[in-house]
Amino acid sequence: MMKKDLTLKQTGFILAYLDNGGNKVQAALKVYNTTNYKSASKIADTNFHNPLIREQINQALIDSDISTNTIAKKIQEGLEAKLEIFDKNSNCYMETVLSGRFSFRIDISLFDQILNK
């Protein structure tokens, strides 16, 4: 778990950082009881230059299987996501295909008609 060389606040910073999705300034604001953004930013930078803190964060990310490859894979899966909706009015399924920031509605029954001819 956490090394004994870390202070209670440093350990709290690591946990807050991991809990909030990796925002080091927000972690410092929470743990170090400050409302001053500049102070929190300096504390966060100081903590991130501490090799023990970096080691603990990196190990936690490895243990959680969170890596750039894992994140990229999840984003790609989201970009390729499809949603089927049954439209009672037309009595057919509608599919929403997500592609980046755009979505397209496709009437699946049209594909069925083309494929079944």
N, C-alpha and C positions, 0 to 999 in steps of 0.2 A: 504494500500500500504506500503510504507517504513516508518519506525518510524522516528520521528524528532530527536532522539538521534544519528542517524547515520550521518556521514559526507557525503558530496557530493561524495567523492572518494569511501567511503565504499558502498554507494548506487550503484555507477557505477560498483564497483567490483562485487556486487551481480548480477546485470543485465548482465555483461560480462560473469560471471561464468555460469549463466543459458543459455545465448545465445550461448556459445561455447560448450555446452554439458557437462559441469562439470569439466573443466580443470582450477583449481584454479591458477596455476602459469601463464598460458596464460592470465587469467583475470587480474592478478596483472601487468603483463608486459604491457597490453593495457591501463589500467586505471591509473597506477602510473607513467607513462611516464619513464620507465626504460628499458634498454636493457640488464641489468645484470641479468642473470638467478638466481644466488644465492640470490641477493637482492629481486627479485620477489618472490622467494620461501619463504624467511623469512616473507615478507609482507603477502603472502597468508596464511602461517601458523598462523601468528598473527591474521589475519582476521577470520580464521576458529575457533580460540579459543574464539572469541568474541560471547557471547551468543545471542546478538541481531542479529548479522549477520546470525548465524546458524538458529535462529528462522525464520528469513525472508526467507532464502533459503528453509527450510523445509516447510514453509507455501506455498511458490510458487510452490514447487513440488507437494504438496497435491492438491492445486488449479488446477494444470495442469494435475492431475491424473497420475503423474509419480511416480511410486513406483517400488520396486524390483519385485513385482508380475506382474505389467504391463509390465515391460521390459522383464521379463522371458516369458510372454505370447507372446509378439511380436517376440521374438527370436524363440520360438517354432513354431509359425505360419510360419516364414521364412524357418525354417528347413523342414516343411511339404509342402512347396510351390510346385506347379506343373505348368509347362508351356507347352501348346499345340502348336505345329507348324504344319501347313499343308505342306506336301512335295509334290510338283507338279509332281516330277518325278515318285514317286511310287503311287501317287493319294490316299494318306492316311495321317492320322494325326500321328505325332510323339509327344510323351510326354516326357519331361525332368522332372524327379523326383529329387528334391534336398534332399540330406540327409547329413547333416553336411557339410563337406568340399568336398564331392564327389557328382557327378551327374551321373545319369544313363539314357540312352536313351532307350526307350521302344517303339517298333512298335505296336501301338494300334490295327492295323488291324489284327495282330496275335491273340490278345485277342478276337476280334470280330469273327474270324474264329473258334476259340475253343469254344466260348460260343454259337455260332449259329449251331453247329453240333448236 
